[in-house]
Amino acid sequence: IMNDPAKRTAYIEQQEKFEVELQRLESNALRSTNALIRIPVAVHYPSGGALNSTIKTCLRRLAQKQIDILNADYNGTNADISLWSDVSANYPATTTGSLNIQFVIATQNHPAASGLVDGDLAVTFGTNFLNNADTDLTWSGYCNLVVRNITGGILGYSPLGGSPSGGMTVVIDDNAFGAALSPSPTTCSGYVPGAPYNKGRTLTHELGHFFNLRHTFQSCDGANCLTTGDRVCDTPPTNQPRYDCNAADSPPDPAVSGQALSTCGELQLTMNYMDYVQDACMYMFTAGQATRMLAWYNSIASQLTTTALANETFLENQFSIYPNPNKGSFTIEFKELANSFSVEVYDITGKTIYENNYEQSSNLIQVVDLDNPTSGIYFINIKSDKGIVTKKLIIQ
């Protein structure tokens, strides 16, 4: 970017706009009350053109699995964030952060060159997208995720401060995208998340870069933590990454995780998404990082093609779920017939516990019976030709 005069100018101007917005948010005590952010996502499998329909269906499920992980991690609803309570006393200046955000695979008004029609998920296979480049103006306005084989042992990469209008992408290796699926098949041919990077956190990390987050291990802070290191004041400074989990790999040992001394003389925030530890041992953003990401979103929001997302309010009014709360059995009632729709129920860890496709359904009422679920909070995705809606489901 910096070697291209036009791109360099645009990048510097965007960063200046971001700095103004960041200062505004930092001075606003109500910055955590931001409205829901909806991000249109497109997922591209450039080498998947010869795949059969079964594998393509599997890869769409894998894409949604990764999106579910992102939504949990960025909203601070991931199950393993509970580990923070065991170590938080070691970091008195740090609190966990979250964004009120929803990443959604786009479903309508697709680029004409994509061959997709309204109702199709924005998931492409074997297109000429990228051809090993990292931008494509055909898909400008989307949060583009590209899944392909990256050589050299690299798990993924992203621009620091991404531009949707420039068709920029986040690229993830095909062995580090998503997590195990359920029910069967648990993996998709050629795209198998490999341990210890098999919990979808590579994209959580790289997307942090897209939203202008630096690594936590940039350097020891100087006089001003807002202009040195990672530019975030509630992440303890360090100039070295950590790669492996501390002591216990999975789950991590909170007692040990809280005792990783950095070269800067402070305890290193090894569990932060912007370090390099294995997926099982990273589980949080800080409040300062969340504010920085919100500032970047606010500065690029006008670049996003929100018309690619269905009107969620309209969709929610097309069906009802009852009873909710329930004991594992509930009814979905539609106001009008749908050509086809699918139902997916997953827990707060992102594990799918129920999935079913209803093709050419002529029933306005469908009863769903879950198999001995434990009590707690779940989420249900209902996808139809009009889009996708996610709702909270409570099992008592």
Helices and strands as residue ranges (DSSP letters): H 5-26, G 31-33, E 37-45, H 53-75, G 79-83, H 84-87, G 88-90, E 96-97, E 101-105, G 112-114, E 123-125, G 137-139, E 143-148, E 156-157, G 164-166, E 169-173, H 201-210, H 254-257, G 279-281, E 285-286, H 287-300, G 301-303, G 306-308, H 312-316, E 319-322, E 329-334, E 340-347, E 352-359, E 365-369, E 376-384, E 387-395
